[in-house]
């Protein structure tokens, strides 16, 4: 091999190594994911492509309205762990009530324009959220397995995999999630 070809090869190898290192670093903070269910409609549609911040709660606290992906004890049809995406409704120390289709947090009825039906099924009475947990619900309240269901229940903050922060697809809805 000539010196020029060897020099060019070394440059290519260097560029590829830098790209791999940058990709690994980025993936420590950001995780791409697809929405696979309809429980977050109308906010998120099935097959939306999102970026999750994996470090969001290492540097900050969850907030009402955050959309999070978390680990569950539920299994997929293939027996794998099922992860869910839901909206944070109740934070540690909050008292959650669901009655007559309305959600109240600490005695205040919530305005939830992001819900599909505008009403919430189920009943929850004076549930105080422990220090290490969150109460979460899907925006499609009639079609969501969430904290109202004993199969999910309260979500431990340590089980939160990431906070949904950016939608990349569909392209006409690219942008941050509020």
Secondary structure, 3 states (H helix, E strand, C coil): CCHHHHHHHHHHHHHHHHHHHHHHHHHHHEEEEECCCCCCCCCCCCCCEEEEECCCCCCCCCCCCCEEEEEEEEECCCCCEEEEEEEEEECCCCEEEEECCEEEECCEECCCCCCCCCCCCCCEEEEECCCCEEEEECCCHHHCCCCCCCCCCCEEHHHEEEEEEEEEECHHHCEECC
